[in-house]
């Protein structure tokens, strides 16, 4: 379907991030990038689902049955007209969907058609945690708004600029060719946003972006393009995370299978969902709980925090070498934006080697806001930048509309 261009080229675009039990959404007026509303349908599949919409400085929250994604989408669309955010759903010209894994097939976003849908479905083994949820979200919106174009925006697309020596694994090449085994990365939409900010607002050519949250990844960026990233074939790779191991000796899998009698699927599930902070501490996957335990003297929490920081510090160091230096280090996402304690742990591990001079007072103040946390004499500028994956999705949709690509 081709969109008829309006005279002033202003369009309403919906950005969607569907998970297995949640559906986050944000409606933009483009190109101003004005957020008209945002919210989430959470606990999908439960009788006590939670629906939230924020608009015009107000927040409405309801607890009600949301048994599937179709019902979640119905609640979103009903709320848009109920609260006067749009007069008619016809005002929405495009729906952009975040998709984590695009494999080797997508180096850019793509119009959601049968071929795109089939490829995402085929890539489920590379992203078992998200792929089917993304498709559920797409299908639910398509059923409700069949004439509105949908765009798939892939997290892996930004990382397609890596060179073979950065994305290939040293395994028999037949497996690489036959099964497309390689480093794909993730969080690319976030890293792309941070790259744009780093280039535009700070004039940086060599950037190390740290998207650190429950899931974490780092990216080495040169002239706005990815040259290396930490996550691997799947989001299990890279640095330690909330429940994921990150990189480790592959023989751990075989050894634990022998010791425990568990099969590869059971251990893979443990490495994905029961490891990281949760596994090391036995307390939580949430760093707020971990930090609280640290201050109470919990030894396991203290060690886990140091392991987390050291893995990230080591990756920053390797990317400094990969880029031949760095102009800017960015912290972003849930932990990177809001946890001064963990930023300090990481920075203290690298400051001597990289010549960083940290403004610790600024670091304490930087919670959910953009702020430089290094001093002027620092050899590399360090900044906290809240990420915005949704606006990148909206920008992609808008560009396609004005260029006549949908």
C-alpha positions as CSV (number, residue, x, y, z in Angstrom):
1,X,0.0,0.0,0.0
2,X,1.3,3.5,-0.9
3,X,0.6,6.4,1.4
4,X,-0.8,9.5,-0.1
5,X,1.4,12.3,1.1
6,X,-0.3,15.1,3.1
7,X,0.4,18.7,2.3
8,X,2.6,19.5,5.3
9,X,4.1,16.0,5.5
10,X,3.0,15.5,9.1
11,X,2.1,11.9,10.0
12,X,1.2,10.0,13.1
13,X,3.4,6.9,13.5
14,X,3.1,4.1,16.1
15,X,6.3,2.4,17.4
16,X,5.7,-1.0,19.0
17,X,7.9,-3.4,21.0
18,X,6.1,-6.7,21.6
19,X,7.5,-9.2,24.1
20,X,6.2,-12.6,25.1
21,X,3.9,-11.1,27.8
22,X,4.0,-7.4,27.1
23,X,3.4,-4.9,24.4
24,X,5.0,-1.4,24.7
25,X,3.9,1.4,22.4
26,X,4.5,5.0,21.6
27,X,2.6,7.2,19.2
28,X,4.6,10.0,17.5
29,X,3.7,13.1,15.5
30,X,6.3,13.2,12.8
31,X,8.6,14.8,11.8
32,X,8.5,16.9,15.1
33,X,9.0,13.6,17.0
34,X,6.3,14.8,19.5
35,X,5.1,11.9,21.7
36,X,1.3,11.9,21.7
37,X,1.1,9.0,24.1
38,X,3.0,6.0,25.4
39,X,2.3,3.0,27.5
40,X,2.2,-0.8,27.9
41,X,-0.1,-3.8,27.9
42,X,1.6,-6.0,30.5
43,X,1.1,-9.4,31.9
44,X,-0.5,-10.6,28.6
45,X,-2.0,-14.0,29.1
46,X,-3.2,-13.3,32.6
47,X,-6.6,-12.4,34.1
48,X,-4.8,-9.6,36.0
49,X,-3.2,-7.9,33.1
50,X,-2.1,-4.3,33.4
51,X,-2.8,-1.6,30.8
52,X,-1.1,1.8,31.0
53,X,-1.4,4.8,28.8
54,X,0.3,8.2,29.4
55,X,-0.8,11.3,27.5
56,X,-0.9,15.0,28.0
57,X,0.8,14.8,31.4
58,X,-1.8,12.2,32.6
59,X,-1.4,8.5,33.4
60,X,-4.2,5.9,33.3
61,X,-3.6,2.4,34.7
62,X,-6.1,-0.5,34.7
63,X,-6.0,-4.0,35.9
64,X,-8.1,-6.3,33.7
65,X,-7.9,-9.6,31.7
66,X,-5.5,-9.4,28.8
67,X,-5.5,-12.9,27.5
68,X,-3.6,-12.4,24.3
69,X,-1.8,-9.8,22.2
70,X,-4.9,-9.2,20.1
71,X,-6.7,-8.0,23.2
72,X,-3.6,-5.9,24.1
73,X,-3.8,-4.1,20.8
74,X,-7.5,-3.6,21.1
75,X,-7.0,-1.8,24.4
76,X,-4.3,0.4,22.9
77,X,-6.4,1.4,19.9
78,X,-9.6,1.9,22.0
79,X,-7.7,4.2,24.4
80,X,-6.4,6.4,21.5
81,X,-9.9,7.4,20.6
82,X,-11.4,7.2,24.1
83,X,-8.9,9.8,25.4
84,X,-9.1,12.0,22.3
85,X,-5.5,11.3,21.3
86,X,-6.7,10.7,17.7
87,X,-10.2,11.4,16.3
88,X,-9.9,8.3,14.1
89,X,-7.5,5.5,13.8
90,X,-7.1,6.5,10.1
91,X,-4.8,9.2,11.3
92,X,-2.1,6.5,12.0
93,X,-0.2,6.1,8.8
94,X,2.4,3.5,9.8
95,X,3.2,1.0,12.6
96,X,6.9,0.3,13.2
97,X,7.8,-2.9,15.0
98,X,11.0,-3.6,16.9
99,X,12.4,-7.0,15.8
100,X,15.5,-8.3,17.6
101,X,16.9,-10.8,15.0
102,X,17.2,-10.1,11.3
103,X,19.9,-12.6,10.6
104,X,21.9,-12.2,7.4
105,X,18.8,-11.1,5.6
106,X,18.2,-7.6,6.8
107,X,20.8,-4.9,6.8
108,X,18.1,-2.3,6.9
109,X,14.4,-2.1,8.0
110,X,11.9,-3.8,5.8
111,X,8.2,-3.6,5.0
112,X,6.4,-6.3,6.8
113,X,5.1,-8.6,4.1
114,X,4.8,-12.4,3.8
115,X,8.5,-12.8,3.0
116,X,9.6,-10.7,6.0
117,X,7.2,-12.6,8.3
118,X,8.5,-15.9,7.0
119,X,12.2,-14.9,7.5
120,X,11.6,-13.7,11.1
121,X,9.8,-17.0,11.8
122,X,12.6,-19.0,10.3
123,X,15.1,-17.1,12.6
124,X,13.3,-18.1,15.8
125,X,16.1,-20.5,16.8
126,X,18.5,-17.5,16.9
127,X,16.1,-15.5,19.0
128,X,13.7,-17.9,20.9
129,X,13.0,-15.3,23.5
130,X,11.6,-12.6,21.2
131,X,10.9,-13.6,17.6
132,X,7.5,-15.2,18.1
133,X,6.4,-12.4,20.4
134,X,7.4,-9.8,17.7
135,X,5.2,-11.8,15.2
136,X,2.3,-11.9,17.6
137,X,2.5,-8.1,18.0
138,X,2.7,-7.6,14.2
139,X,-0.2,-9.9,13.5
140,X,-2.4,-8.4,16.2
141,X,-1.9,-4.9,14.8
142,X,-2.4,-6.1,11.2
143,X,-5.7,-7.7,12.2
144,X,-6.9,-4.5,13.8
145,X,-5.5,-2.1,11.1
146,X,-5.2,-4.2,7.9
147,X,-4.7,-1.2,5.6
148,X,-1.9,0.5,7.6
149,X,1.6,-0.4,6.4
150,X,3.9,-2.1,9.0
151,X,7.7,-1.8,9.1
152,X,10.1,-4.2,10.8
153,X,13.1,-2.4,12.4
154,X,15.8,-4.9,13.2
155,X,18.2,-4.7,16.2
156,X,20.8,-6.6,14.2
157,X,20.7,-4.3,11.2
158,X,23.1,-1.7,12.6
159,X,25.7,-4.4,13.2
160,X,25.8,-5.5,9.6
161,X,28.7,-3.2,8.9
162,X,31.1,-5.4,10.9
163,X,34.0,-6.9,9.0
164,X,34.3,-10.7,8.8
165,X,37.2,-10.8,11.3
166,X,34.8,-9.1,13.8
167,X,31.8,-11.3,13.2
168,X,33.1,-14.8,12.3
169,X,33.6,-17.6,14.8
170,X,36.6,-20.0,14.5
171,X,34.5,-23.1,13.9
172,X,34.5,-25.4,10.9
173,X,33.6,-23.1,8.0
174,X,30.9,-25.5,6.8
175,X,28.9,-24.6,9.9
176,X,29.3,-21.0,9.2
177,X,28.1,-21.4,5.6
178,X,25.4,-24.0,6.1
179,X,23.8,-22.7,9.4
180,X,24.7,-19.0,9.2
181,X,26.6,-19.1,12.5
182,X,28.2,-15.7,13.2
183,X,28.0,-12.8,15.5
184,X,24.8,-10.8,14.9
185,X,24.7,-8.6,18.0
186,X,21.6,-6.9,19.4
187,X,20.4,-3.5,20.8
188,X,21.3,-2.1,17.4
189,X,18.5,0.4,17.3
190,X,19.7,1.8,20.6
191,X,23.3,1.8,19.6
192,X,22.3,3.6,16.3
193,X,20.5,6.3,18.3
194,X,23.5,6.7,20.6
195,X,25.8,6.9,17.6
196,X,23.8,9.6,16.0
197,X,23.8,11.6,19.3
198,X,27.5,11.1,19.7
199,X,28.3,12.3,16.2
200,X,25.8,15.2,16.1
201,X,26.0,16.5,19.6
202,X,29.5,15.7,20.7
203,X,31.4,15.7,17.3
204,X,32.8,12.2,18.2
205,X,34.2,9.9,15.5
206,X,35.2,7.0,17.7
207,X,32.5,6.0,20.2
208,X,32.1,3.2,22.7
209,X,28.4,2.9,23.5
210,X,27.4,0.9,26.6
211,X,23.8,-0.2,26.5
212,X,23.6,-1.6,30.1
213,X,20.4,-2.9,31.5
214,X,18.9,-6.3,32.3
215,X,20.3,-7.2,28.9
216,X,23.6,-5.5,28.1
217,X,25.7,-5.0,25.1
218,X,28.5,-2.7,24.0
219,X,29.4,-1.4,20.6
220,X,32.5,0.1,19.0
221,X,31.4,2.8,16.5
222,X,33.6,4.5,13.9
223,X,32.1,7.4,11.9
224,X,28.6,6.5,13.0
225,X,28.9,2.8,11.9
226,X,29.3,-0.4,14.0
227,X,32.7,-2.1,13.8
228,X,32.3,-4.5,16.7
229,X,29.6,-5.4,19.3
230,X,29.6,-7.7,22.3
231,X,26.5,-9.9,21.9
232,X,27.0,-12.8,19.7
233,X,24.9,-15.4,17.8
234,X,22.2,-14.6,20.3
235,X,21.7,-12.1,23.1
236,X,23.3,-14.7,25.5
237,X,26.8,-13.7,24.4
238,X,28.9,-10.7,25.5
239,X,29.1,-9.3,29.0
240,X,27.4,-10.6,32.2
241,X,23.8,-9.5,32.5
242,X,20.8,-9.8,34.8
243,X,20.1,-13.5,34.2
244,X,22.5,-14.3,31.3
245,X,26.1,-15.5,31.6
246,X,27.6,-13.6,28.7
247,X,30.7,-15.1,27.1
248,X,32.4,-18.0,28.8
249,X,34.4,-21.1,28.0
250,X,32.1,-23.4,25.9
251,X,33.4,-26.4,27.8
252,X,31.4,-25.3,30.8
253,X,28.3,-26.6,29.0
254,X,29.7,-30.0,28.5
255,X,31.2,-30.2,31.9
256,X,28.0,-29.3,33.7
257,X,26.0,-31.7,31.5
258,X,28.3,-34.5,32.7
259,X,28.2,-33.3,36.4
260,X,24.4,-32.7,36.6
261,X,22.9,-35.0,34.1
262,X,21.1,-32.1,32.5
263,X,20.8,-31.9,28.7
264,X,22.0,-29.0,26.6
265,X,18.5,-27.5,26.4
266,X,18.1,-27.4,30.2
267,X,21.6,-25.8,30.6
268,X,20.9,-23.3,27.9
269,X,17.8,-22.2,29.7
270,X,19.8,-21.9,32.9
271,X,22.5,-19.9,31.2
272,X,19.8,-17.6,29.7
273,X,17.4,-17.2,32.6
274,X,19.0,-18.2,35.9
275,X,22.6,-17.0,35.6
276,X,24.2,-13.5,35.7
277,X,23.4,-11.5,38.8
278,X,20.5,-13.8,39.7
279,X,22.7,-16.9,39.5
280,X,25.7,-15.5,41.2
281,X,23.9,-13.8,44.1
282,X,20.8,-15.9,44.6
283,X,19.1,-12.6,45.3
284,X,17.8,-11.0,42.2
285,X,18.4,-10.0,38.6
286,X,17.7,-6.4,39.4
287,X,20.8,-4.3,40.1
288,X,18.8,-2.1,42.6
289,X,18.4,-5.2,44.8
290,X,22.1,-6.1,44.2
291,X,23.3,-2.6,45.2
292,X,21.2,-2.7,48.3
293,X,22.7,-6.1,49.2
294,X,26.2,-4.7,48.6
295,X,25.6,-1.9,51.0
296,X,24.5,-4.4,53.6
297,X,27.8,-6.3,53.2
298,X,26.5,-9.3,51.2
299,X,29.7,-10.9,49.8
300,X,28.1,-12.6,46.9
301,X,26.5,-9.4,45.8
302,X,29.9,-7.6,46.1
303,X,31.7,-10.2,44.0
304,X,29.0,-10.3,41.4
305,X,29.0,-6.5,41.0
306,X,32.8,-6.6,40.5
307,X,32.5,-9.4,37.9
308,X,29.8,-7.4,36.1
309,X,32.0,-4.2,36.1
310,X,35.1,-6.1,35.1
311,X,33.5,-7.8,32.1
312,X,32.3,-4.4,30.8
313,X,35.6,-2.7,31.6
314,X,37.5,-5.4,29.7
315,X,35.2,-4.9,26.7
316,X,35.6,-1.2,26.7
317,X,39.4,-1.7,26.8
318,X,39.3,-4.0,23.8
319,X,37.1,-1.6,21.8
320,X,39.5,1.2,22.6
321,X,42.2,-0.8,20.9
322,X,39.8,-1.8,18.1
323,X,39.0,1.8,17.3
324,X,42.6,3.0,17.7
325,X,41.5,5.2,20.6
326,X,38.1,6.8,21.6
327,X,36.6,10.2,21.6
328,X,33.5,9.4,23.6
329,X,32.2,6.7,26.0
330,X,28.4,6.6,26.4
331,X,26.4,5.0,29.2
332,X,22.8,4.2,28.4
333,X,19.8,1.9,29.2
334,X,18.4,1.1,32.6
335,X,21.6,0.6,34.5
336,X,23.8,2.9,32.4
337,X,21.3,5.8,32.8
338,X,20.3,5.3,36.4
339,X,22.9,3.5,38.4
340,X,25.9,5.8,39.5
341,X,27.2,3.0,41.7
342,X,27.8,0.6,38.7
343,X,29.0,3.3,36.4
344,X,31.7,4.2,39.0
345,X,32.7,0.5,39.4
346,X,33.2,0.3,35.6
347,X,35.0,3.6,35.2
348,X,37.3,3.0,38.1
349,X,38.5,-0.2,36.3
350,X,39.5,1.8,33.2
351,X,40.3,5.3,34.2
352,X,44.0,4.9,34.7
353,X,44.6,3.0,31.4
354,X,42.4,5.3,29.3
355,X,43.3,8.6,31.0
356,X,39.8,9.3,32.3
357,X,39.1,12.0,34.8
358,X,35.7,11.4,36.3
359,X,33.4,14.1,37.8
360,X,32.0,11.9,40.6
361,X,29.6,14.5,41.7
362,X,28.1,14.7,38.2
363,X,28.1,10.9,38.1
364,X,25.9,10.8,41.2
365,X,23.5,13.4,39.7
366,X,23.1,11.7,36.4
367,X,20.0,9.6,36.8
368,X,17.8,9.3,33.7
369,X,19.1,12.6,32.2
370,X,21.8,13.4,29.7
371,X,24.9,14.6,31.4
372,X,28.7,14.7,30.9
373,X,30.3,12.9,33.8
374,X,33.9,13.5,33.0
375,X,36.0,16.6,33.7
376,X,37.4,18.8,30.9
377,X,40.9,17.4,31.3
378,X,39.7,13.8,30.7
379,X,41.4,12.3,27.6
380,X,38.0,10.8,26.7
381,X,34.6,12.4,27.3
382,X,32.2,10.3,29.2
383,X,28.5,11.0,29.0
384,X,25.2,9.5,30.1
385,X,22.6,9.6,27.3
386,X,19.1,8.1,27.8
387,X,18.4,5.9,24.8
388,X,15.3,6.2,22.6
389,X,14.7,3.1,20.4
390,X,11.1,4.1,19.7
391,X,12.0,7.4,18.1
392,X,14.5,5.5,15.8
393,X,11.6,3.3,14.7
394,X,9.4,6.3,14.1
395,X,12.1,8.1,12.1
396,X,12.5,5.0,10.0
397,X,8.8,4.8,9.3
398,X,8.6,8.5,8.5
399,X,11.6,8.4,6.1
400,X,9.9,5.6,4.2
401,X,6.7,7.5,4.0
402,X,8.2,10.7,2.6
403,X,10.4,8.8,0.2
404,X,7.5,6.9,-1.2
405,X,8.8,3.5,-0.1
406,X,5.4,2.6,1.5
